Structures are given as C-alpha cells and as structure tokens.
Amino acid sequence: MTMHTDKGLKKAAAQRETRHLPTNFSYRMMERIRQEAYLRERRTEKRTFILWLITVTAMITGGIGYLGWIYGEQVLGLCVQVKSQIPPLQDFLMYLPTIIALIILGKFNSWLSKRAKRWR
C-alpha cells in the first residue's frame, strides 16, 4: 500500500509545474503587507475619528438641550429685553460704508504683505 502511495506522490510531483518565484518576491510581498497594514490603520483611525465626532456632537447637543430645559425661560426673557434695547437699523446704515472700507483695506493690506514677503 505504501508503494502505491509513494508512486502516486512521485507521479503528482513529476506532473506539477515548476514555477519559479521572481527574485524580488519577498520585497513585493512585504510591500503588500505594509500597504495592507497602513490601510487597516487608516480605516481604524477614520472609524475612531467618526465615533469621536458623534460622541462630541451628542455631548454638546445634550448639554445645550439641558441648559435650554433648565434656563429656557430666563434666556427667552433676556432675548426679549435685549431686542427691545437694540437701536433701529437706520443707525447702523450710517456706519456701513466705513465698515466696508475697513474690510477692503484689511484685505489689501494682507495682499500687500504677501507680495512684500516674496521680494525679501
């Protein structure tokens, strides 16, 4: 029986194709392993960040909801009081050109600063 098995193994070994591995097989295999480990780590970091974001959002929403539930009436009373003390819109329109000019000058200043850094 063992002779028959040995002959079968020898015949199968003789019929099999002898494929040679490329010379850089181990390097390529290690690169694939590194790439897979890197991708797995990135997926784990992404999941952790998403879970962290959901947790923080839930905590902030819960905190705001709790404060609204406890102090809601006082906050509404304060809003009504502040709203009655705000001056009319025409008073702000007088300052609008000055505010626009300051914004434009600020942008121009930052643009000039960037250009001046290139010349130094």
C-alpha positions, 0 to 999 in steps of 0.5 A: 500500500505504501508503494502505491502511495509513494508512486502516486506522490512521485507521479503528482510531483513529476506532473506539477509545474515548476514555477519559479518565484521572481527574485524580488518576491519577498520585497513585493510581498512585504510591500503588500503587507505594509500597504495592507497594514497602513490601510487597516490603520487608516480605516481604524483611525477614520472609524475612531475619528467618526465615533469621536465626532458623534460622541462630541456632537451628542455631548454638546447637543445634550448639554445645550438641550439641558441648559435650554430645559433648565434656563429656557425661560430666563434666556427667552426673557433676556432675548426679549429685553435685549431686542427691545434695547437694540437701536433701529437699523437706520443707525447702523446704515450710517456706519456701513460704508466705513465698515466696508472700507475697513474690510477692503483695506484689511484685505489689501493690506494682507495682499500687500504683505504677501507680495512684500514677503516674496521680494525679501 
